[in-house]
Amino acid sequence: MGGGIAGLTAAYDLAAGGHDVVLLEAADRVGGKLRREDVAGVSVDVGAEAMLNRRPEGVDLARSLGLAVEHPTVASSRIWTRGALRPLPRSLMGVPLDLDQLVASGVLSDEGVDRVRLEPTLPPEVIDGDVSVGDLVSRRFGDEVTDRLVEPLLGGVYAGRSREISARAAVPQLVVLAERGSVLEQAAAIPTTYDLPVFAGLPGGMAGLPEALAGAGTFRVRTGVTVRELVRVADGFRVTLGPTTHPEALDVDAVVLATPAAPTGRLLTDLAPVAAAELAAIESASMAVVTLAFRVSDVPDLAATTSSGFLVPPVDGRRIKASTFSFAKWGWVREAGRGALDREDVLHLRTSLGRHREATALQAADEELVAASLADLALAVGLAARPVDTHVQRWGGGLPQYAVGHLDRVARIRAALDAVPGLVVCGATYDGVGVPAVIGSAHRAAGELAAPGTMEP
């Protein structure tokens, strides 16, 4: 159940193993947060726009489906803080790895830089259990690094707050380094160049990946279907679908729940109450993506930019938390915009708004979110033109929050589900929120379900 990238991948894997699979999705289309919409005549991503390239699951799956993979341009990202757009120094999720770059960037005050210089004098961390990213970074580097570097980067990934997000779940490499000693001193051993680009995308948008999975024709897809109940029966499970006035019963041998934490917990209330309680404790963040299209003739300076966008620390008090200059970051977006509007070239960019526990800020009308985005862009890059088209995509509860102790919580959920053979879970709730991590979670779930003695085709 669940037609996001996790559910689709699990269905694809199980079908490849010879199983008869039906995928159930409540929305009118599959894909979840991999979604694209037409803006000024161009189909662009309005959800996730990229995947990590150095983790193989995403690009491997795309290529296995015959999809082309594209990497971002060499345009650099910046950070809008302390009244200026500044270069983003080399870091590990915001934790500085190059002191000279950090100083030159001007992201920190002189006092903040002085605090960072003390980091090599600190003893190795002794971390009993888990700790939040923000608390660990502040202990070693000071609050300014947390507030102006770590917060905007984690905000982009989780829409969360660094002093609440688990370091072991979100940035495990940082924990390893800090337990050894000075992170700055070890930074020299972390490669500055790699054989592979960091990110990858798909020409035409990341939504091409779920569309290709569903279009493979190896399993059945039913959209617009609400799952109301899941119970154990003699030979497997009974799934109750549809409206309460006309329910439909579907008997199956096994179930993959690739749904967010809250609905998964509700379905497991009777089947696995311990897992259900753990899932109910996982919070989520809501966010919105605002896509803006401009005529190139109206924004000549922006069209010539060498930047792929910028991040915004919450401490600076702006409405947006980031802006991506999609036309500069992705070659396919730039090409798709050529002659797109009455034979005029169009540029697409997007902003994102919303962090954990800021849902009320997103209750504003679409027009207000567009206006807030334009106001911040005017201050950041001097953008004064009016867009020729806009789109607002809201992701209510779209990003699970990996609170301190998240890994232990996931282990307890899976242990509780071991008592329910034929039932597995996967998705962004468990093993990482990025596209490759979610695909990896789905591969794991399908593998567990297809193991000998669990379910035979």
C-alpha positions as CSV (number, residue, x, y, z in Angstrom):
1,M,0.0,0.0,0.0
2,G,1.3,3.4,-0.9
3,G,2.2,4.6,-4.5
4,G,5.2,6.7,-3.7
5,I,8.7,5.6,-4.8
6,A,9.0,3.1,-2.0
7,G,5.7,1.3,-2.7
8,L,6.4,1.3,-6.4
9,T,9.9,-0.1,-6.0
10,A,8.8,-2.8,-3.6
11,A,6.0,-3.8,-6.0
12,Y,8.4,-3.8,-8.9
13,D,10.9,-6.0,-7.0
14,L,8.2,-8.5,-5.9
15,A,6.7,-8.7,-9.4
16,A,10.2,-9.4,-10.8
17,G,10.3,-12.4,-8.3
18,G,7.2,-13.9,-9.8
19,H,4.6,-12.6,-7.4
20,D,1.1,-11.3,-8.3
21,V,1.2,-7.7,-7.0
22,V,-1.4,-5.0,-6.7
23,L,-0.4,-1.5,-5.6
24,L,-3.0,0.6,-3.8
25,E,-2.7,4.4,-3.8
26,A,-5.2,6.9,-2.2
27,A,-4.2,9.8,-4.5
28,D,-5.2,10.2,-8.2
29,R,-1.7,9.4,-9.4
30,V,1.4,7.5,-8.2
31,G,4.7,9.1,-7.4
32,G,4.2,10.7,-4.0
33,K,6.7,13.5,-3.6
34,L,8.2,12.8,-7.0
35,R,5.8,15.0,-9.0
36,R,5.8,17.4,-11.9
37,E,3.4,20.0,-13.1
38,D,3.3,22.4,-16.1
39,V,4.5,25.9,-15.4
40,A,4.5,28.3,-18.3
41,G,4.2,25.4,-20.7
42,V,7.1,23.4,-19.2
43,S,6.8,20.3,-17.1
44,V,9.0,20.7,-14.1
45,D,9.5,19.1,-10.7
46,V,7.4,20.4,-7.9
47,G,8.7,17.9,-5.3
48,A,12.1,16.2,-5.1
49,E,14.2,17.4,-8.0
50,A,17.3,15.3,-7.5
51,M,18.8,12.2,-5.8
52,L,22.2,11.5,-4.4
53,N,24.4,10.1,-7.1
54,R,27.1,8.6,-4.8
55,R,24.5,6.3,-3.3
56,P,23.7,3.9,-6.1
57,E,20.1,2.8,-5.6
58,G,18.4,5.7,-7.4
59,V,20.6,5.9,-10.5
60,D,20.8,2.1,-10.7
61,L,17.0,1.8,-10.7
62,A,16.6,4.6,-13.2
63,R,19.1,3.1,-15.6
64,S,17.6,-0.4,-15.2
65,L,14.3,1.1,-16.5
66,G,16.0,2.7,-19.5
67,L,15.9,6.2,-18.2
68,A,18.7,8.8,-18.9
69,V,20.4,10.3,-15.9
70,E,21.6,13.9,-15.9
71,H,23.9,15.7,-13.4
72,P,23.6,19.3,-12.3
73,T,25.8,22.0,-13.9
74,V,28.8,23.4,-12.1
75,A,26.8,26.3,-10.8
76,S,27.6,26.9,-7.1
77,S,25.2,27.2,-4.2
78,R,25.3,30.1,-1.8
79,I,23.9,31.1,1.6
80,W,21.9,34.2,2.3
81,T,22.9,35.3,5.7
82,R,24.0,38.4,7.6
83,G,22.6,40.6,4.9
84,A,24.4,39.2,1.9
85,L,24.7,36.2,-0.4
86,R,27.8,34.4,0.6
87,P,29.7,31.3,-0.8
88,L,28.8,28.1,0.9
89,P,32.1,26.8,2.5
90,R,33.0,23.2,2.2
91,S,31.2,21.3,4.9
92,L,29.7,18.0,6.1
93,M,26.0,18.9,6.4
94,G,27.1,22.4,7.4
95,V,29.9,21.4,9.7
96,P,33.0,23.3,8.4
97,L,35.8,21.2,6.9
98,D,37.9,24.1,5.6
99,L,38.7,26.9,8.0
100,D,40.1,29.2,5.3
101,Q,36.9,28.9,3.2
102,L,34.8,29.5,6.2
103,V,36.7,32.7,7.1
104,A,36.6,34.0,3.5
105,S,32.8,33.3,3.2
106,G,31.9,35.8,5.9
107,V,29.1,33.5,7.1
108,L,30.2,33.7,10.7
109,S,31.1,36.7,12.8
110,D,34.7,37.1,14.1
111,E,33.5,35.7,17.4
112,G,32.0,32.7,15.6
113,V,35.2,32.0,13.7
114,D,37.3,32.3,16.9
115,R,35.0,29.7,18.5
116,V,35.6,27.3,15.5
117,R,39.3,27.7,15.9
118,L,39.1,26.1,19.3
119,E,37.6,22.9,18.0
120,P,41.0,21.1,17.5
121,T,41.7,21.6,21.3
122,L,38.6,19.8,22.4
123,P,38.8,16.1,23.5
124,P,37.1,13.3,21.6
125,E,33.3,13.1,22.2
126,V,32.0,10.4,24.4
127,I,28.4,9.8,23.1
128,D,26.3,7.5,25.1
129,G,23.4,6.5,22.9
130,D,22.3,9.3,20.6
131,V,22.6,13.1,20.4
132,S,21.0,15.8,18.3
133,V,23.0,17.2,15.4
134,G,22.7,20.7,16.7
135,D,23.8,19.9,20.2
136,L,26.9,18.0,19.0
137,V,27.9,20.7,16.5
138,S,27.4,23.5,19.1
139,R,29.5,21.7,21.6
140,R,32.4,21.4,19.2
141,F,32.0,24.5,17.0
142,G,29.7,26.9,18.8
143,D,26.1,28.0,18.2
144,E,26.8,30.2,15.2
145,V,27.9,27.2,13.1
146,T,24.7,25.4,14.1
147,D,22.4,28.4,13.4
148,R,23.9,29.7,10.2
149,L,25.3,26.6,8.5
150,V,23.8,23.4,9.9
151,E,20.2,24.6,10.2
152,P,19.8,25.7,6.6
153,L,21.3,22.5,5.2
154,L,19.3,20.2,7.5
155,G,16.3,22.3,6.8
156,G,16.6,21.5,3.1
157,V,16.8,17.8,3.7
158,Y,14.3,17.3,6.6
159,A,12.6,20.6,7.0
160,G,13.5,20.1,10.6
161,R,15.4,21.6,13.5
162,S,19.0,20.6,14.1
163,R,18.7,20.5,17.8
164,E,16.0,17.8,17.6
165,I,17.3,15.7,14.7
166,S,19.3,12.5,15.5
167,A,23.0,12.8,14.7
168,R,23.3,9.0,14.4
169,A,20.4,8.8,11.9
170,A,21.0,12.0,9.9
171,V,24.8,12.5,9.9
172,P,26.5,9.3,11.2
173,Q,29.8,10.3,9.7
174,L,29.9,13.3,12.0
175,V,29.5,11.1,15.1
176,V,32.3,8.8,14.0
177,L,34.7,11.8,13.4
178,A,33.7,13.5,16.7
179,E,34.3,10.3,18.7
180,R,37.8,10.1,17.2
181,G,38.7,13.7,18.1
182,S,38.9,17.0,16.2
183,V,36.6,17.1,13.1
184,L,38.7,19.9,11.6
185,E,41.9,18.0,11.9
186,Q,40.4,14.9,10.3
187,A,38.8,17.0,7.5
188,A,42.0,16.8,5.4
189,A,41.3,13.1,5.0
190,I,37.9,13.7,3.6
191,P,38.1,13.9,-0.2
192,T,37.5,17.2,-1.8
193,T,37.1,15.7,-5.2
194,Y,35.3,12.6,-6.3
195,D,35.0,10.4,-9.4
196,L,31.2,10.9,-9.3
197,P,29.0,14.0,-9.1
198,V,27.2,14.4,-5.9
199,F,23.7,14.6,-7.3
200,A,21.7,13.3,-10.3
201,G,18.3,14.0,-11.8
202,L,16.3,12.9,-14.8
203,P,15.7,14.9,-17.9
204,G,12.0,15.9,-17.8
205,G,11.9,15.6,-14.0
206,M,12.2,13.0,-11.2
207,A,8.6,12.1,-11.6
208,G,9.7,10.1,-14.6
209,L,11.0,7.4,-12.2
210,P,7.7,6.5,-10.6
211,E,6.0,6.8,-13.9
212,A,8.4,4.3,-15.5
213,L,7.9,1.9,-12.6
214,A,4.1,2.0,-12.8
215,G,4.3,1.9,-16.6
216,A,6.5,-1.2,-16.7
217,G,3.3,-3.3,-16.6
218,T,4.6,-5.9,-14.2
219,F,2.1,-5.2,-11.4
220,R,-1.4,-3.7,-11.1
221,V,-1.9,-0.2,-9.9
222,R,-5.1,1.1,-8.4
223,T,-5.3,4.9,-7.7
224,G,-7.9,6.8,-5.8
225,V,-8.3,3.9,-3.4
226,T,-8.5,4.5,0.4
227,V,-7.4,1.6,2.7
228,R,-9.5,1.7,5.8
229,E,-8.6,-1.5,7.7
230,L,-6.0,-4.3,7.7
231,V,-6.7,-7.5,9.6
232,R,-5.2,-10.9,9.9
233,V,-7.2,-13.8,8.4
234,A,-6.4,-17.5,8.1
235,D,-4.4,-17.4,4.9
236,G,-3.0,-13.9,5.1
237,F,-4.6,-10.5,5.4
238,R,-7.9,-8.8,4.5
239,V,-7.6,-5.3,3.3
240,T,-10.8,-3.2,3.5
241,L,-11.0,-0.5,0.8
242,G,-13.2,2.3,-0.4
243,P,-16.0,4.3,1.2
244,T,-17.7,3.1,4.4
245,T,-21.0,3.0,2.5
246,H,-19.6,0.6,-0.1
247,P,-16.6,-1.2,1.3
248,E,-14.5,-3.7,-0.7
249,A,-12.6,-6.6,0.8
250,L,-9.4,-7.7,-0.7
251,D,-7.7,-10.9,0.6
252,V,-3.9,-11.1,0.1
253,D,-1.1,-13.3,1.2
254,A,1.2,-10.6,2.3
255,V,1.4,-6.8,2.7
256,V,4.0,-4.0,2.2
257,L,3.0,-0.8,4.0
258,A,4.8,2.0,2.2
259,T,2.7,4.7,3.7
260,P,3.7,7.6,6.1
261,A,4.1,7.0,9.8
262,A,0.6,8.2,10.9
263,P,-1.5,6.1,8.5
264,T,0.7,3.1,8.9
265,G,0.3,3.3,12.7
266,R,-3.5,3.5,12.4
267,L,-3.6,0.4,10.2
268,L,-1.4,-1.5,12.7
269,T,-3.3,-0.5,15.8
270,D,-4.7,-4.0,16.3
271,L,-2.2,-6.1,14.4
272,A,1.0,-4.7,16.0
273,P,0.1,-2.3,18.8
274,V,3.7,-1.8,19.9
275,A,4.8,-0.8,16.4
276,A,1.7,1.4,16.1
277,A,2.6,3.3,19.2
278,E,6.1,3.9,18.0
279,L,4.9,5.1,14.7
280,A,2.5,7.5,16.3
281,A,5.4,9.2,18.1
282,I,7.2,10.1,14.8
283,E,6.4,13.7,14.0
284,S,6.4,15.2,10.5
285,A,7.1,18.5,8.9
286,S,5.0,20.3,6.2
287,M,6.4,22.4,3.5
288,A,5.6,24.1,0.2
289,V,7.4,24.5,-3.0
290,V,6.7,27.6,-5.0
291,T,7.7,27.5,-8.7
292,L,8.1,30.7,-10.6
293,A,8.5,31.3,-14.4
294,F,10.0,34.5,-15.8
295,R,10.6,35.7,-19.4
296,V,14.3,35.8,-19.9
297,S,13.9,39.3,-21.4
298,D,12.5,40.5,-18.0
299,V,15.4,39.1,-15.9
300,P,18.6,39.4,-17.9
301,D,20.9,39.6,-14.9
302,L,19.3,36.5,-13.3
303,A,19.6,34.7,-16.6
304,A,23.4,35.2,-16.6
305,T,23.9,33.9,-13.0
306,T,26.5,31.3,-12.2
307,S,24.7,30.3,-9.0
308,S,22.3,27.3,-8.6
309,G,20.5,29.1,-5.8
310,F,20.9,29.7,-2.1
311,L,20.0,28.5,1.4
312,V,18.5,30.7,4.2
313,P,19.2,30.1,7.9
314,P,16.1,30.5,10.0
315,V,18.0,32.8,12.4
316,D,17.8,35.5,9.6
317,G,14.0,35.6,9.8
318,R,13.1,35.2,6.2
319,R,10.0,33.5,4.9
320,I,11.7,31.2,2.4
321,K,14.3,28.7,3.5
322,A,15.9,28.2,0.1
323,S,15.7,29.0,-3.5
324,T,16.8,26.8,-6.4
325,F,17.6,28.4,-9.8
326,S,16.4,25.4,-11.7
327,F,17.3,26.9,-15.1
328,A,20.9,27.3,-13.9
329,K,21.2,24.0,-12.0
330,W,19.7,21.7,-14.7
331,G,20.6,21.8,-18.3
332,W,17.3,20.1,-19.3
333,V,15.3,22.8,-17.5
334,R,17.1,25.6,-19.4
335,E,16.6,23.9,-22.7
336,A,12.9,23.1,-22.0
337,G,12.3,26.8,-21.4
338,R,13.6,28.0,-24.8
339,G,10.7,29.4,-26.8
340,A,8.3,27.9,-24.3
341,L,6.0,30.9,-24.0
342,D,4.9,32.5,-27.3
343,R,8.3,31.6,-28.7
344,E,10.0,33.6,-25.9
345,D,12.5,31.9,-23.6
346,V,11.4,31.3,-20.0
347,L,13.4,30.7,-16.8
348,H,12.2,28.5,-14.0
349,L,13.2,28.8,-10.4
350,R,11.6,27.7,-7.1
351,T,11.5,28.5,-3.4
352,S,10.7,26.3,-0.5
353,L,8.9,27.4,2.7
354,G,8.1,25.6,5.9
355,R,9.9,23.9,8.7
356,H,8.9,21.5,11.5
357,R,6.1,22.9,13.7
358,E,5.5,25.8,11.3
359,A,2.4,24.4,9.7
360,T,0.4,27.5,10.5
361,A,2.7,29.6,8.3
362,L,1.7,27.5,5.4
363,Q,-2.0,28.0,5.9
364,A,-1.7,31.2,3.9
365,A,-3.2,31.4,0.5
366,D,-1.1,30.4,-2.5
367,E,-1.0,34.1,-3.6
368,E,0.6,35.0,-0.2
369,L,3.3,32.3,-0.5
370,V,4.1,33.5,-4.0
371,A,4.2,37.1,-2.7
372,A,6.5,36.1,0.2
373,S,8.8,34.3,-2.2
374,L,9.0,37.3,-4.5
375,A,9.7,39.7,-1.6
376,D,12.6,37.6,-0.4
377,L,14.0,37.1,-3.9
378,A,13.9,40.9,-4.4
379,L,16.0,41.4,-1.3
380,A,18.4,38.5,-2.0
381,V,19.1,39.0,-5.7
382,G,17.3,42.2,-6.7
383,L,14.6,40.3,-8.6
384,A,11.9,42.9,-9.5
385,A,10.1,41.3,-12.5
386,R,6.7,39.7,-12.2
387,P,6.4,36.0,-13.1
388,V,4.5,34.9,-16.1
389,D,3.3,31.8,-14.3
390,T,3.4,30.3,-10.8
391,H,2.6,27.0,-9.1
392,V,2.3,26.2,-5.4
393,Q,2.8,22.6,-4.3
394,R,2.0,21.9,-0.6
395,W,3.4,18.8,1.1
396,G,1.4,18.4,4.2
397,G,3.3,16.2,6.7
398,G,5.6,15.3,3.9
399,L,8.9,14.9,5.8
400,P,9.3,12.5,8.8
401,Q,11.4,13.9,11.6
402,Y,14.3,11.7,12.7
403,A,14.3,12.6,16.4
404,V,17.1,11.6,18.8
405,G,16.8,7.9,19.2
406,H,15.3,7.4,15.8
407,L,17.4,4.3,14.9
408,D,16.4,2.5,18.1
409,R,12.8,3.4,17.4
410,V,12.9,1.9,13.9
411,A,14.5,-1.2,15.4
412,R,11.7,-1.6,17.8
413,I,9.1,-1.1,15.0
414,R,10.7,-3.9,12.9
415,A,11.1,-6.2,15.9
416,A,7.4,-5.8,16.7
417,L,6.5,-6.6,13.1
418,D,8.6,-9.8,13.2
419,A,5.6,-11.2,15.1
420,V,3.4,-10.6,12.1
421,P,4.8,-12.8,9.3
422,G,4.0,-11.5,5.8
423,L,3.9,-7.9,6.8
424,V,6.7,-5.4,6.2
425,V,7.2,-1.6,6.1
426,C,9.3,0.7,4.1
427,G,9.7,4.3,3.1
428,A,11.1,7.6,4.2
429,T,10.0,7.0,7.8
430,Y,12.7,4.4,8.4
431,D,16.0,4.4,6.7
432,G,16.5,7.9,5.2
433,V,14.5,10.5,3.5
434,G,16.5,10.8,0.2
435,V,15.4,9.0,-2.9
436,P,18.2,6.4,-2.9
437,A,17.6,5.7,0.8
438,V,13.9,5.2,0.2
439,I,14.5,2.9,-2.7
440,G,17.0,1.0,-0.5
441,S,14.3,0.7,2.2
442,A,11.9,-0.8,-0.4
443,H,14.5,-3.2,-1.7
444,R,15.0,-4.4,1.9
445,A,11.3,-4.8,2.5
446,A,10.7,-6.8,-0.7
447,G,13.7,-9.0,0.1
448,E,12.4,-9.8,3.5
449,L,8.9,-10.6,2.2
450,A,10.2,-12.8,-0.6
451,A,12.6,-14.7,1.7
452,P,12.1,-18.5,1.6
453,G,9.3,-19.5,3.9
454,T,7.8,-16.1,4.0
455,M,5.8,-16.0,0.8
456,E,6.0,-18.2,-2.2
457,P,5.0,-17.1,-5.7
